[in-house]
Amino acid sequence: MTAFLLVTLVAFGASSLAGHVMVEKTRREGIRATQRLKSAVASQLVLAKQIDALSNPAELERWARQSGFVAPDAKARPSSKNEIVASR
């Protein structure tokens, strides 16, 4: 009977310790996951602001003018040179 009680107590102690270890491991993984989530949300906000800035129509037009792009549907401007190409 004493051997049974001893085995029971050892088994209970070991399973209790193992359960606590698993719960602590899960708690720490949850904390790390929360930290990763906060970091990802912060990065997402930065990227969202950059995308908004890049997709702003006024900003796009300013960049296009600065880079020398001309819209294909824009009015044609007359040339500053007056050259005669052909005459009769």
PyMOL Python script that loads the backbone (N, CA, C, O; Angstrom):
from pymol import cmd

cmd.read_pdbstr("""\
ATOM      1  N   MET A   1       0.828  -1.190   0.000  1.00  0.00           N
ATOM      2  CA  MET A   1       0.000   0.000   0.000  1.00  0.00           C
ATOM      3  C   MET A   1       0.870   1.251   0.000  1.00  0.00           C
ATOM      4  O   MET A   1       0.551   2.225  -0.681  1.00  0.00           O
ATOM      5  N   THR A   2       1.953   1.234   0.749  1.00  0.00           N
ATOM      6  CA  THR A   2       2.845   2.383   0.809  1.00  0.00           C
ATOM      7  C   THR A   2       3.497   2.625  -0.552  1.00  0.00           C
ATOM      8  O   THR A   2       3.681   3.769  -0.966  1.00  0.00           O
ATOM      9  N   ALA A   3       3.839   1.552  -1.231  1.00  0.00           N
ATOM     10  CA  ALA A   3       4.462   1.683  -2.552  1.00  0.00           C
ATOM     11  C   ALA A   3       3.478   2.332  -3.519  1.00  0.00           C
ATOM     12  O   ALA A   3       3.867   3.167  -4.336  1.00  0.00           O
ATOM     13  N   PHE A   4       2.198   1.949  -3.427  1.00  0.00           N
ATOM     14  CA  PHE A   4       1.176   2.533  -4.294  1.00  0.00           C
ATOM     15  C   PHE A   4       1.036   4.029  -4.029  1.00  0.00           C
ATOM     16  O   PHE A   4       0.954   4.822  -4.968  1.00  0.00           O
ATOM     17  N   LEU A   5       1.008   4.418  -2.750  1.00  0.00           N
ATOM     18  CA  LEU A   5       0.905   5.835  -2.407  1.00  0.00           C
ATOM     19  C   LEU A   5       2.130   6.601  -2.899  1.00  0.00           C
ATOM     20  O   LEU A   5       2.014   7.716  -3.408  1.00  0.00           O
ATOM     21  N   LEU A   6       3.293   5.998  -2.745  1.00  0.00           N
ATOM     22  CA  LEU A   6       4.531   6.648  -3.195  1.00  0.00           C
ATOM     23  C   LEU A   6       4.512   6.832  -4.714  1.00  0.00           C
ATOM     24  O   LEU A   6       4.840   7.914  -5.202  1.00  0.00           O
ATOM     25  N   VAL A   7       4.141   5.817  -5.456  1.00  0.00           N
ATOM     26  CA  VAL A   7       4.064   5.903  -6.916  1.00  0.00           C
ATOM     27  C   VAL A   7       3.018   6.934  -7.330  1.00  0.00           C
ATOM     28  O   VAL A   7       3.234   7.705  -8.265  1.00  0.00           O
ATOM     29  N   THR A   8       1.890   6.945  -6.635  1.00  0.00           N
ATOM     30  CA  THR A   8       0.827   7.899  -6.942  1.00  0.00           C
ATOM     31  C   THR A   8       1.292   9.330  -6.705  1.00  0.00           C
ATOM     32  O   THR A   8       1.053  10.210  -7.532  1.00  0.00           O
ATOM     33  N   LEU A   9       1.952   9.559  -5.585  1.00  0.00           N
ATOM     34  CA  LEU A   9       2.451  10.908  -5.283  1.00  0.00           C
ATOM     35  C   LEU A   9       3.516  11.351  -6.277  1.00  0.00           C
ATOM     36  O   LEU A   9       3.522  12.503  -6.711  1.00  0.00           O
ATOM     37  N   VAL A  10       4.411  10.447  -6.637  1.00  0.00           N
ATOM     38  CA  VAL A  10       5.456  10.790  -7.611  1.00  0.00           C
ATOM     39  C   VAL A  10       4.817  11.089  -8.972  1.00  0.00           C
ATOM     40  O   VAL A  10       5.186  12.059  -9.633  1.00  0.00           O
ATOM     41  N   ALA A  11       3.864  10.257  -9.386  1.00  0.00           N
ATOM     42  CA  ALA A  11       3.192  10.487 -10.674  1.00  0.00           C
ATOM     43  C   ALA A  11       2.421  11.800 -10.654  1.00  0.00           C
ATOM     44  O   ALA A  11       2.461  12.551 -11.629  1.00  0.00           O
ATOM     45  N   PHE A  12       1.720  12.088  -9.563  1.00  0.00           N
ATOM     46  CA  PHE A  12       0.981  13.342  -9.450  1.00  0.00           C
ATOM     47  C   PHE A  12       1.934  14.535  -9.482  1.00  0.00           C
ATOM     48  O   PHE A  12       1.675  15.518 -10.177  1.00  0.00           O
ATOM     49  N   GLY A  13       3.028  14.452  -8.738  1.00  0.00           N
ATOM     50  CA  GLY A  13       4.011  15.548  -8.707  1.00  0.00           C
ATOM     51  C   GLY A  13       4.623  15.790 -10.080  1.00  0.00           C
ATOM     52  O   GLY A  13       4.766  16.935 -10.510  1.00  0.00           O
ATOM     53  N   ALA A  14       4.988  14.701 -10.771  1.00  0.00           N
ATOM     54  CA  ALA A  14       5.610  14.836 -12.092  1.00  0.00           C
ATOM     55  C   ALA A  14       4.617  15.419 -13.097  1.00  0.00           C
ATOM     56  O   ALA A  14       4.969  16.304 -13.877  1.00  0.00           O
ATOM     57  N   SER A  15       3.377  14.926 -13.081  1.00  0.00           N
ATOM     58  CA  SER A  15       2.400  15.449 -14.048  1.00  0.00           C
ATOM     59  C   SER A  15       2.022  16.890 -13.722  1.00  0.00           C
ATOM     60  O   SER A  15       1.781  17.688 -14.628  1.00  0.00           O
ATOM     61  N   SER A  16       1.968  17.225 -12.453  1.00  0.00           N
ATOM     62  CA  SER A  16       1.671  18.597 -12.060  1.00  0.00           C
ATOM     63  C   SER A  16       2.792  19.528 -12.516  1.00  0.00           C
ATOM     64  O   SER A  16       2.529  20.603 -13.055  1.00  0.00           O
ATOM     65  N   LEU A  17       4.037  19.116 -12.301  1.00  0.00           N
ATOM     66  CA  LEU A  17       5.183  19.923 -12.730  1.00  0.00           C
ATOM     67  C   LEU A  17       5.185  20.069 -14.251  1.00  0.00           C
ATOM     68  O   LEU A  17       5.413  21.162 -14.769  1.00  0.00           O
ATOM     69  N   ALA A  18       4.935  18.982 -14.960  1.00  0.00           N
ATOM     70  CA  ALA A  18       4.914  19.033 -16.424  1.00  0.00           C
ATOM     71  C   ALA A  18       3.792  19.968 -16.903  1.00  0.00           C
ATOM     72  O   ALA A  18       3.982  20.714 -17.863  1.00  0.00           O
ATOM     73  N   GLY A  19       2.647  19.933 -16.252  1.00  0.00           N
ATOM     74  CA  GLY A  19       1.546  20.814 -16.622  1.00  0.00           C
ATOM     75  C   GLY A  19       1.896  22.272 -16.426  1.00  0.00           C
ATOM     76  O   GLY A  19       1.598  23.112 -17.275  1.00  0.00           O
ATOM     77  N   HIS A  20       2.531  22.575 -15.301  1.00  0.00           N
ATOM     78  CA  HIS A  20       2.933  23.963 -15.039  1.00  0.00           C
ATOM     79  C   HIS A  20       3.974  24.442 -16.047  1.00  0.00           C
ATOM     80  O   HIS A  20       3.938  25.590 -16.490  1.00  0.00           O
ATOM     81  N   VAL A  21       4.893  23.558 -16.402  1.00  0.00           N
ATOM     82  CA  VAL A  21       5.914  23.922 -17.393  1.00  0.00           C
ATOM     83  C   VAL A  21       5.260  24.220 -18.742  1.00  0.00           C
ATOM     84  O   VAL A  21       5.623  25.190 -19.407  1.00  0.00           O
ATOM     85  N   MET A  22       4.303  23.394 -19.145  1.00  0.00           N
ATOM     86  CA  MET A  22       3.618  23.622 -20.425  1.00  0.00           C
ATOM     87  C   MET A  22       2.810  24.921 -20.404  1.00  0.00           C
ATOM     88  O   MET A  22       2.789  25.656 -21.391  1.00  0.00           O
ATOM     89  N   VAL A  23       2.148  25.201 -19.286  1.00  0.00           N
ATOM     90  CA  VAL A  23       1.363  26.438 -19.177  1.00  0.00           C
ATOM     91  C   VAL A  23       2.289  27.648 -19.244  1.00  0.00           C
ATOM     92  O   VAL A  23       1.963  28.634 -19.905  1.00  0.00           O
ATOM     93  N   GLU A  24       3.434  27.591 -18.575  1.00  0.00           N
ATOM     94  CA  GLU A  24       4.396  28.706 -18.600  1.00  0.00           C
ATOM     95  C   GLU A  24       4.960  28.901 -20.009  1.00  0.00           C
ATOM     96  O   GLU A  24       5.126  30.031 -20.467  1.00  0.00           O
ATOM     97  N   LYS A  25       5.252  27.799 -20.685  1.00  0.00           N
ATOM     98  CA  LYS A  25       5.768  27.892 -22.056  1.00  0.00           C
ATOM     99  C   LYS A  25       4.736  28.556 -22.964  1.00  0.00           C
ATOM    100  O   LYS A  25       5.079  29.411 -23.780  1.00  0.00           O
ATOM    101  N   THR A  26       3.485  28.165 -22.821  1.00  0.00           N
ATOM    102  CA  THR A  26       2.409  28.759 -23.621  1.00  0.00           C
ATOM    103  C   THR A  26       2.240  30.237 -23.299  1.00  0.00           C
ATOM    104  O   THR A  26       2.008  31.043 -24.200  1.00  0.00           O
ATOM    105  N   ARG A  27       2.352  30.596 -22.044  1.00  0.00           N
ATOM    106  CA  ARG A  27       2.234  32.005 -21.642  1.00  0.00           C
ATOM    107  C   ARG A  27       3.340  32.835 -22.280  1.00  0.00           C
ATOM    108  O   ARG A  27       3.087  33.927 -22.788  1.00  0.00           O
ATOM    109  N   ARG A  28       4.564  32.318 -22.255  1.00  0.00           N
ATOM    110  CA  ARG A  28       5.689  33.054 -22.861  1.00  0.00           C
ATOM    111  C   ARG A  28       5.536  33.172 -24.376  1.00  0.00           C
ATOM    112  O   ARG A  28       5.848  34.212 -24.956  1.00  0.00           O
ATOM    113  N   GLU A  29       5.055  32.104 -25.013  1.00  0.00           N
ATOM    114  CA  GLU A  29       4.815  32.180 -26.459  1.00  0.00           C
ATOM    115  C   GLU A  29       3.741  33.214 -26.785  1.00  0.00           C
ATOM    116  O   GLU A  29       3.826  33.910 -27.797  1.00  0.00           O
ATOM    117  N   GLY A  30       2.737  33.310 -25.926  1.00  0.00           N
ATOM    118  CA  GLY A  30       1.693  34.325 -26.106  1.00  0.00           C
ATOM    119  C   GLY A  30       2.245  35.736 -25.989  1.00  0.00           C
ATOM    120  O   GLY A  30       1.863  36.625 -26.750  1.00  0.00           O
ATOM    121  N   ILE A  31       3.143  35.938 -25.037  1.00  0.00           N
ATOM    122  CA  ILE A  31       3.764  37.255 -24.857  1.00  0.00           C
ATOM    123  C   ILE A  31       4.588  37.605 -26.096  1.00  0.00           C
ATOM    124  O   ILE A  31       4.524  38.729 -26.592  1.00  0.00           O
ATOM    125  N   ARG A  32       5.365  36.634 -26.593  1.00  0.00           N
ATOM    126  CA  ARG A  32       6.181  36.890 -27.793  1.00  0.00           C
ATOM    127  C   ARG A  32       5.292  37.170 -29.009  1.00  0.00           C
ATOM    128  O   ARG A  32       5.609  38.030 -29.832  1.00  0.00           O
ATOM    129  N   ALA A  33       4.188  36.445 -29.114  1.00  0.00           N
ATOM    130  CA  ALA A  33       3.275  36.668 -30.247  1.00  0.00           C
ATOM    131  C   ALA A  33       2.661  38.065 -30.175  1.00  0.00           C
ATOM    132  O   ALA A  33       2.485  38.723 -31.200  1.00  0.00           O
ATOM    133  N   THR A  34       2.339  38.513 -28.972  1.00  0.00           N
ATOM    134  CA  THR A  34       1.782  39.861 -28.806  1.00  0.00           C
ATOM    135  C   THR A  34       2.817  40.914 -29.190  1.00  0.00           C
ATOM    136  O   THR A  34       2.478  41.914 -29.821  1.00  0.00           O
ATOM    137  N   GLN A  35       4.069  40.695 -28.815  1.00  0.00           N
ATOM    138  CA  GLN A  35       5.129  41.636 -29.184  1.00  0.00           C
ATOM    139  C   GLN A  35       5.321  41.681 -30.701  1.00  0.00           C
ATOM    140  O   GLN A  35       5.489  42.754 -31.281  1.00  0.00           O
ATOM    141  N   ARG A  36       5.295  40.505 -31.337  1.00  0.00           N
ATOM    142  CA  ARG A  36       5.427  40.470 -32.803  1.00  0.00           C
ATOM    143  C   ARG A  36       4.252  41.175 -33.469  1.00  0.00           C
ATOM    144  O   ARG A  36       4.428  41.862 -34.475  1.00  0.00           O
ATOM    145  N   LEU A  37       3.056  41.007 -32.912  1.00  0.00           N
ATOM    146  CA  LEU A  37       1.876  41.665 -33.464  1.00  0.00           C
ATOM    147  C   LEU A  37       2.002  43.181 -33.366  1.00  0.00           C
ATOM    148  O   LEU A  37       1.694  43.892 -34.323  1.00  0.00           O
ATOM    149  N   LYS A  38       2.451  43.678 -32.219  1.00  0.00           N
ATOM    150  CA  LYS A  38       2.616  45.130 -32.054  1.00  0.00           C
ATOM    151  C   LYS A  38       3.647  45.669 -33.036  1.00  0.00           C
ATOM    152  O   LYS A  38       3.457  46.740 -33.613  1.00  0.00           O
ATOM    153  N   SER A  39       4.734  44.934 -33.227  1.00  0.00           N
ATOM    154  CA  SER A  39       5.764  45.355 -34.164  1.00  0.00           C
ATOM    155  C   SER A  39       5.225  45.362 -35.599  1.00  0.00           C
ATOM    156  O   SER A  39       5.502  46.280 -36.370  1.00  0.00           O
ATOM    157  N   ALA A  40       4.464  44.340 -35.940  1.00  0.00           N
ATOM    158  CA  ALA A  40       3.897  44.266 -37.293  1.00  0.00           C
ATOM    159  C   ALA A  40       2.897  45.388 -37.538  1.00  0.00           C
ATOM    160  O   ALA A  40       2.861  45.957 -38.629  1.00  0.00           O
ATOM    161  N   VAL A  41       2.093  45.709 -36.542  1.00  0.00           N
ATOM    162  CA  VAL A  41       1.110  46.797 -36.691  1.00  0.00           C
ATOM    163  C   VAL A  41       1.827  48.127 -36.874  1.00  0.00           C
ATOM    164  O   VAL A  41       1.419  48.947 -37.697  1.00  0.00           O
ATOM    165  N   ALA A  42       2.901  48.345 -36.104  1.00  0.00           N
ATOM    166  CA  ALA A  42       3.665  49.590 -36.239  1.00  0.00           C
ATOM    167  C   ALA A  42       4.283  49.687 -37.635  1.00  0.00           C
ATOM    168  O   ALA A  42       4.252  50.751 -38.253  1.00  0.00           O
ATOM    169  N   SER A  43       4.843  48.587 -38.131  1.00  0.00           N
ATOM    170  CA  SER A  43       5.423  48.585 -39.475  1.00  0.00           C
ATOM    171  C   SER A  43       4.356  48.817 -40.532  1.00  0.00           C
ATOM    172  O   SER A  43       4.588  49.509 -41.523  1.00  0.00           O
ATOM    173  N   GLN A  44       3.193  48.236 -40.314  1.00  0.00           N
ATOM    174  CA  GLN A  44       2.091  48.399 -41.264  1.00  0.00           C
ATOM    175  C   GLN A  44       1.643  49.863 -41.318  1.00  0.00           C
ATOM    176  O   GLN A  44       1.343  50.375 -42.397  1.00  0.00           O
ATOM    177  N   LEU A  45       1.597  50.530 -40.185  1.00  0.00           N
ATOM    178  CA  LEU A  45       1.205  51.942 -40.174  1.00  0.00           C
ATOM    179  C   LEU A  45       2.202  52.797 -40.945  1.00  0.00           C
ATOM    180  O   LEU A  45       1.813  53.695 -41.691  1.00  0.00           O
ATOM    181  N   VAL A  46       3.490  52.513 -40.761  1.00  0.00           N
ATOM    182  CA  VAL A  46       4.513  53.268 -41.485  1.00  0.00           C
ATOM    183  C   VAL A  46       4.348  53.055 -42.988  1.00  0.00           C
ATOM    184  O   VAL A  46       4.388  54.007 -43.767  1.00  0.00           O
ATOM    185  N   LEU A  47       4.163  51.792 -43.387  1.00  0.00           N
ATOM    186  CA  LEU A  47       3.999  51.502 -44.815  1.00  0.00           C
ATOM    187  C   LEU A  47       2.723  52.119 -45.376  1.00  0.00           C
ATOM    188  O   LEU A  47       2.715  52.599 -46.509  1.00  0.00           O
ATOM    189  N   ALA A  48       1.647  52.112 -44.595  1.00  0.00           N
ATOM    190  CA  ALA A  48       0.392  52.712 -45.059  1.00  0.00           C
ATOM    191  C   ALA A  48       0.562  54.211 -45.289  1.00  0.00           C
ATOM    192  O   ALA A  48       0.033  54.753 -46.259  1.00  0.00           O
ATOM    193  N   LYS A  49       1.294  54.879 -44.404  1.00  0.00           N
ATOM    194  CA  LYS A  49       1.542  56.318 -44.590  1.00  0.00           C
ATOM    195  C   LYS A  49       2.372  56.562 -45.843  1.00  0.00           C
ATOM    196  O   LYS A  49       2.108  57.504 -46.591  1.00  0.00           O
ATOM    197  N   GLN A  50       3.378  55.715 -46.076  1.00  0.00           N
ATOM    198  CA  GLN A  50       4.211  55.874 -47.270  1.00  0.00           C
ATOM    199  C   GLN A  50       3.397  55.638 -48.541  1.00  0.00           C
ATOM    200  O   GLN A  50       3.562  56.356 -49.528  1.00  0.00           O
ATOM    201  N   ILE A  51       2.528  54.641 -48.518  1.00  0.00           N
ATOM    202  CA  ILE A  51       1.688  54.363 -49.688  1.00  0.00           C
ATOM    203  C   ILE A  51       0.738  55.521 -49.941  1.00  0.00           C
ATOM    204  O   ILE A  51       0.533  55.919 -51.088  1.00  0.00           O
ATOM    205  N   ASP A  52       0.156  56.065 -48.876  1.00  0.00           N
ATOM    206  CA  ASP A  52      -0.734  57.221 -49.039  1.00  0.00           C
ATOM    207  C   ASP A  52       0.013  58.401 -49.644  1.00  0.00           C
ATOM    208  O   ASP A  52      -0.503  59.092 -50.522  1.00  0.00           O
ATOM    209  N   ALA A  53       1.240  58.625 -49.164  1.00  0.00           N
ATOM    210  CA  ALA A  53       2.025  59.743 -49.698  1.00  0.00           C
ATOM    211  C   ALA A  53       2.363  59.515 -51.173  1.00  0.00           C
ATOM    212  O   ALA A  53       2.343  60.450 -51.972  1.00  0.00           O
ATOM    213  N   LEU A  54       2.674  58.264 -51.525  1.00  0.00           N
ATOM    214  CA  LEU A  54       3.050  57.981 -52.908  1.00  0.00           C
ATOM    215  C   LEU A  54       1.854  57.968 -53.856  1.00  0.00           C
ATOM    216  O   LEU A  54       2.006  58.224 -55.051  1.00  0.00           O
ATOM    217  N   SER A  55       0.676  57.673 -53.333  1.00  0.00           N
ATOM    218  CA  SER A  55      -0.490  57.605 -54.219  1.00  0.00           C
ATOM    219  C   SER A  55      -1.303  58.896 -54.219  1.00  0.00           C
ATOM    220  O   SER A  55      -2.370  58.948 -54.831  1.00  0.00           O
ATOM    221  N   ASN A  56      -0.829  59.918 -53.557  1.00  0.00           N
ATOM    222  CA  ASN A  56      -1.486  61.218 -53.561  1.00  0.00           C
ATOM    223  C   ASN A  56      -1.354  61.815 -54.971  1.00  0.00           C
ATOM    224  O   ASN A  56      -0.235  61.959 -55.465  1.00  0.00           O
ATOM    225  N   PRO A  57      -2.453  62.161 -55.619  1.00  0.00           N
ATOM    226  CA  PRO A  57      -2.388  62.664 -57.001  1.00  0.00           C
ATOM    227  C   PRO A  57      -1.492  63.892 -57.160  1.00  0.00           C
ATOM    228  O   PRO A  57      -0.761  63.998 -58.144  1.00  0.00           O
ATOM    229  N   ALA A  58      -1.540  64.794 -56.227  1.00  0.00           N
ATOM    230  CA  ALA A  58      -0.692  65.991 -56.333  1.00  0.00           C
ATOM    231  C   ALA A  58       0.782  65.609 -56.247  1.00  0.00           C
ATOM    232  O   ALA A  58       1.616  66.158 -56.967  1.00  0.00           O
ATOM    233  N   GLU A  59       1.091  64.679 -55.374  1.00  0.00           N
ATOM    234  CA  GLU A  59       2.478  64.231 -55.225  1.00  0.00           C
ATOM    235  C   GLU A  59       2.945  63.501 -56.485  1.00  0.00           C
ATOM    236  O   GLU A  59       4.085  63.670 -56.917  1.00  0.00           O
ATOM    237  N   LEU A  60       2.072  62.699 -57.067  1.00  0.00           N
ATOM    238  CA  LEU A  60       2.422  61.993 -58.303  1.00  0.00           C
ATOM    239  C   LEU A  60       2.676  62.971 -59.441  1.00  0.00           C
ATOM    240  O   LEU A  60       3.615  62.807 -60.220  1.00  0.00           O
ATOM    241  N   GLU A  61       1.832  63.985 -59.527  1.00  0.00           N
ATOM    242  CA  GLU A  61       2.007  64.976 -60.588  1.00  0.00           C
ATOM    243  C   GLU A  61       3.303  65.773 -60.394  1.00  0.00           C
ATOM    244  O   GLU A  61       4.013  66.051 -61.360  1.00  0.00           O
ATOM    245  N   ARG A  62       3.605  66.137 -59.157  1.00  0.00           N
ATOM    246  CA  ARG A  62       4.843  66.853 -58.872  1.00  0.00           C
ATOM    247  C   ARG A  62       6.047  66.007 -59.255  1.00  0.00           C
ATOM    248  O   ARG A  62       6.996  66.506 -59.860  1.00  0.00           O
ATOM    249  N   TRP A  63       6.008  64.721 -58.902  1.00  0.00           N
ATOM    250  CA  TRP A  63       7.116  63.831 -59.234  1.00  0.00           C
ATOM    251  C   TRP A  63       7.255  63.686 -60.749  1.00  0.00           C
ATOM    252  O   TRP A  63       8.371  63.683 -61.268  1.00  0.00           O
ATOM    253  N   ALA A  64       6.137  63.568 -61.458  1.00  0.00           N
ATOM    254  CA  ALA A  64       6.176  63.410 -62.908  1.00  0.00           C
ATOM    255  C   ALA A  64       6.780  64.650 -63.572  1.00  0.00           C
ATOM    256  O   ALA A  64       7.605  64.537 -64.478  1.00  0.00           O
ATOM    257  N   ARG A  65       6.363  65.832 -63.113  1.00  0.00           N
ATOM    258  CA  ARG A  65       6.926  67.070 -63.669  1.00  0.00           C
ATOM    259  C   ARG A  65       8.416  67.155 -63.383  1.00  0.00           C
ATOM    260  O   ARG A  65       9.204  67.531 -64.251  1.00  0.00           O
ATOM    261  N   GLN A  66       8.790  66.809 -62.180  1.00  0.00           N
ATOM    262  CA  GLN A  66      10.194  66.878 -61.769  1.00  0.00           C
ATOM    263  C   GLN A  66      11.042  65.890 -62.569  1.00  0.00           C
ATOM    264  O   GLN A  66      12.212  66.153 -62.847  1.00  0.00           O
ATOM    265  N   SER A  67      10.451  64.756 -62.935  1.00  0.00           N
ATOM    266  CA  SER A  67      11.190  63.721 -63.660  1.00  0.00           C
ATOM    267  C   SER A  67      11.086  63.879 -65.170  1.00  0.00           C
ATOM    268  O   SER A  67      11.660  63.078 -65.908  1.00  0.00           O
ATOM    269  N   GLY A  68      10.368  64.893 -65.648  1.00  0.00           N
ATOM    270  CA  GLY A  68      10.305  65.161 -67.070  1.00  0.00           C
ATOM    271  C   GLY A  68       9.242  64.377 -67.818  1.00  0.00           C
ATOM    272  O   GLY A  68       9.282  64.312 -69.047  1.00  0.00           O
ATOM    273  N   PHE A  69       8.310  63.790 -67.120  1.00  0.00           N
ATOM    274  CA  PHE A  69       7.237  63.054 -67.786  1.00  0.00           C
ATOM    275  C   PHE A  69       6.151  64.024 -68.237  1.00  0.00           C
ATOM    276  O   PHE A  69       5.845  65.006 -67.560  1.00  0.00           O
ATOM    277  N   VAL A  70       5.581  63.723 -69.397  1.00  0.00           N
ATOM    278  CA  VAL A  70       4.495  64.528 -69.936  1.00  0.00           C
ATOM    279  C   VAL A  70       3.334  63.587 -70.202  1.00  0.00           C
ATOM    280  O   VAL A  70       3.508  62.525 -70.800  1.00  0.00           O
ATOM    281  N   ALA A  71       2.172  63.972 -69.765  1.00  0.00           N
ATOM    282  CA  ALA A  71       0.993  63.137 -69.980  1.00  0.00           C
ATOM    283  C   ALA A  71       0.693  63.047 -71.468  1.00  0.00           C
ATOM    284  O   ALA A  71       0.743  64.066 -72.156  1.00  0.00           O
ATOM    285  N   PRO A  72       0.383  61.862 -71.991  1.00  0.00           N
ATOM    286  CA  PRO A  72       0.122  61.742 -73.433  1.00  0.00           C
ATOM    287  C   PRO A  72      -1.142  62.471 -73.864  1.00  0.00           C
ATOM    288  O   PRO A  72      -1.290  62.782 -75.046  1.00  0.00           O
ATOM    289  N   ASP A  73      -2.045  62.749 -72.956  1.00  0.00           N
ATOM    290  CA  ASP A  73      -3.272  63.447 -73.337  1.00  0.00           C
ATOM    291  C   ASP A  73      -3.187  64.947 -73.054  1.00  0.00           C
ATOM    292  O   ASP A  73      -4.191  65.653 -73.140  1.00  0.00           O
ATOM    293  N   ALA A  74      -2.010  65.426 -72.724  1.00  0.00           N
ATOM    294  CA  ALA A  74      -1.839  66.855 -72.448  1.00  0.00           C
ATOM    295  C   ALA A  74      -1.845  67.639 -73.760  1.00  0.00           C
ATOM    296  O   ALA A  74      -1.554  67.092 -74.824  1.00  0.00           O
ATOM    297  N   LYS A  75      -2.176  68.915 -73.669  1.00  0.00           N
ATOM    298  CA  LYS A  75      -2.167  69.774 -74.857  1.00  0.00           C
ATOM    299  C   LYS A  75      -0.738  69.906 -75.357  1.00  0.00           C
ATOM    300  O   LYS A  75       0.212  70.012 -74.581  1.00  0.00           O
ATOM    301  N   ALA A  76      -0.619  69.897 -76.654  1.00  0.00           N
ATOM    302  CA  ALA A  76       0.693  70.082 -77.266  1.00  0.00           C
ATOM    303  C   ALA A  76       1.053  71.562 -77.211  1.00  0.00           C
ATOM    304  O   ALA A  76       0.229  72.425 -77.513  1.00  0.00           O
ATOM    305  N   ARG A  77       2.283  71.841 -76.826  1.00  0.00           N
ATOM    306  CA  ARG A  77       2.735  73.225 -76.792  1.00  0.00           C
ATOM    307  C   ARG A  77       3.492  73.529 -78.081  1.00  0.00           C
ATOM    308  O   ARG A  77       4.254  72.692 -78.564  1.00  0.00           O
ATOM    309  N   PRO A  78       3.289  74.714 -78.638  1.00  0.00           N
ATOM    310  CA  PRO A  78       4.013  75.047 -79.859  1.00  0.00           C
ATOM    311  C   PRO A  78       5.517  75.159 -79.585  1.00  0.00           C
ATOM    312  O   PRO A  78       5.946  75.555 -78.501  1.00  0.00           O
ATOM    313  N   SER A  79       6.264  74.811 -80.563  1.00  0.00           N
ATOM    314  CA  SER A  79       7.715  74.864 -80.443  1.00  0.00           C
ATOM    315  C   SER A  79       8.177  76.308 -80.375  1.00  0.00           C
ATOM    316  O   SER A  79       7.564  77.192 -80.973  1.00  0.00           O
ATOM    317  N   SER A  80       9.244  76.541 -79.658  1.00  0.00           N
ATOM    318  CA  SER A  80       9.777  77.899 -79.570  1.00  0.00           C
ATOM    319  C   SER A  80      10.593  78.252 -80.825  1.00  0.00           C
ATOM    320  O   SER A  80      10.885  79.423 -81.067  1.00  0.00           O
ATOM    321  N   LYS A  81      10.957  77.244 -81.612  1.00  0.00           N
ATOM    322  CA  LYS A  81      11.718  77.481 -82.846  1.00  0.00           C
ATOM    323  C   LYS A  81      10.753  77.644 -84.015  1.00  0.00           C
ATOM    324  O   LYS A  81       9.772  76.910 -84.130  1.00  0.00           O
ATOM    325  N   ASN A  82      11.036  78.595 -84.862  1.00  0.00           N
ATOM    326  CA  ASN A  82      10.213  78.815 -86.057  1.00  0.00           C
ATOM    327  C   ASN A  82      11.050  78.404 -87.258  1.00  0.00           C
ATOM    328  O   ASN A  82      11.717  79.237 -87.871  1.00  0.00           O
ATOM    329  N   GLU A  83      11.016  77.174 -87.580  1.00  0.00           N
ATOM    330  CA  GLU A  83      11.762  76.694 -88.732  1.00  0.00           C
ATOM    331  C   GLU A  83      10.796  76.358 -89.856  1.00  0.00           C
ATOM    332  O   GLU A  83       9.721  75.803 -89.629  1.00  0.00           O
ATOM    333  N   ILE A  84      11.182  76.690 -91.019  1.00  0.00           N
ATOM    334  CA  ILE A  84      10.375  76.369 -92.186  1.00  0.00           C
ATOM    335  C   ILE A  84      10.906  75.057 -92.731  1.00  0.00           C
ATOM    336  O   ILE A  84      12.088  74.930 -93.049  1.00  0.00           O
ATOM    337  N   VAL A  85      10.018  74.090 -92.833  1.00  0.00           N
ATOM    338  CA  VAL A  85      10.438  72.777 -93.257  1.00  0.00           C
ATOM    339  C   VAL A  85      10.332  72.663 -94.767  1.00  0.00           C
ATOM    340  O   VAL A  85      11.236  72.144 -95.422  1.00  0.00           O
ATOM    341  N   ALA A  86       9.247  73.141 -95.310  1.00  0.00           N
ATOM    342  CA  ALA A  86       9.071  73.057 -96.752  1.00  0.00           C
ATOM    343  C   ALA A  86       8.349  74.301 -97.235  1.00  0.00           C
ATOM    344  O   ALA A  86       7.506  74.853 -96.528  1.00  0.00           O
ATOM    345  N   SER A  87       8.666  74.720 -98.383  1.00  0.00           N
ATOM    346  CA  SER A  87       7.982  75.888 -98.932  1.00  0.00           C
ATOM    347  C   SER A  87       7.782  75.695-100.423  1.00  0.00           C
ATOM    348  O   SER A  87       8.433  74.845-101.031  1.00  0.00           O
ATOM    349  N   ARG A  88       6.879  76.481-101.028  1.00  0.00           N
ATOM    350  CA  ARG A  88       6.623  76.418-102.471  1.00  0.00           C
ATOM    351  C   ARG A  88       6.999  77.675-103.125  1.00  0.00           C
ATOM    352  O   ARG A  88       6.854  77.806-104.340  1.00  0.00           O
TER     353      ARG A  88
END
""", "prot")
cmd.dss("prot")
cmd.show_as("cartoon", "prot")
cmd.util.cbc("prot")
cmd.orient("prot")
